[in-house]
Amino acid sequence: MKIFIFLTLSYFIQNVSAQPVVKSMLRLPDTGVNKSYTDTFGEDADFTINQPYFINNGNGTVTDSVTGLIWQQTDGGEMTIENAIIYCNNLILAGYSDWRLPSAQEAFSILNHQYTNPAMDENVFTTTLAQYWWTSESQVNDSNKIWATNSGGGIGNHPKTETLSAGGPKRFHVRAVRDKTTPPVIPNHFTDNENGTITDNLTKLIWQKVPNADTLSWEQALSYADTLSLAGMSDWRLPNIKELQSINDENLINPSLNPNFFDVGNSKKYWSSTTLPNQTTKAWYLNTQYGITTYDTKTVKHSVICVNGNQISTGLNGYLSENYTVFPNPFTSRINLKYKTGNEKFELINCLGVIIYSGKNIEQQDFTSLPNGFYLLKVIDKSASLIKLLKK
């Protein structure tokens, strides 16, 4: 009998921890933010992570080269959630009939947080009167509330009745998506590395298992993440808002982060590294009561959970790619590097191949007079070299 009880308990624990999930996105896209809003290192623009890149297919659809998903270029207009489901199920576009409503995380993935109203790249997606876009997911404890992204750049749970067609005051539109190939099922969403970190098997990001005990202002959160040493790693950072939203579980509330993996206690508000572009004294955060992303003044203190991985520091090979980060990018007058050894030589090269600067003291140089455009920064150290694309 004791053996039977033990096996039953063991099976139960394994199934609680196991969380099979469909991997519909190849990679998690970056937010698109490329402007600096602080001198403190670690903000969104200091890292390039799967930069958004869409391909216009010329047939009313666009392909997200980062996620692999194919999107309807012009949304289908305002309608109720019930009609949005019917619309997608019946849509034939570009010769395809397997269109569907996107999940909450898929819909959030195409937002561009360098813009607002709409927080979309208008060179890619046709601008409409939409204020919100429906997703396929409802609030876990209230099927009358549906997750929807908004033109300001956030995502939240909204009553079905808020849209015009249901008698409400707001415009909820539908944008269909389809899979280019059949997405695989991952046996476990998360893996506990048993060293204070959690790996997200969908994005390959590594997360801090136990968030910082104290609440911090936004600037303090950036510094805390940048100086964190955990599990033998020192290149931790504050996650951008897409990364933070990617670990939210729409099937959970209070908190909406999986407590089998993240030691997060009750619901809290977690800072992201992403600034609101039209209100630069504010930054985005994730509220884990339900999983809403919204923003607050940077001086307010919120909780902090750090992330590691996927960032492109400055290089392509070996020692350099693991250690160097150039900031800010875009630069204005000066170029700074993190993790310098003092043995580097630098070359700044313009788009015509002309070397603008060559030497060891690039951080002491003032590049204010350079015209705006793209430049290559070559770093040579320990018999290795790398090329970093910079924008001014």
Helices and strands as residue ranges (DSSP letters): H 2-17, E 21-22, G 44-46, E 54-56, E 61-64, E 69-72, H 81-90, H 104-109, E 132-139, E 142-150, E 155-159, G 160-162, G 164-166, E 172-173, E 177-179, E 185-186, E 190-192, E 197-200, E 206-208, H 218-227, H 241-246, E 269-275, E 282-287, E 292-297, E 307-308, H 318-323, E 325-327, E 336-338, E 345-349, E 355-359, G 362-364, E 374-381, E 384-391
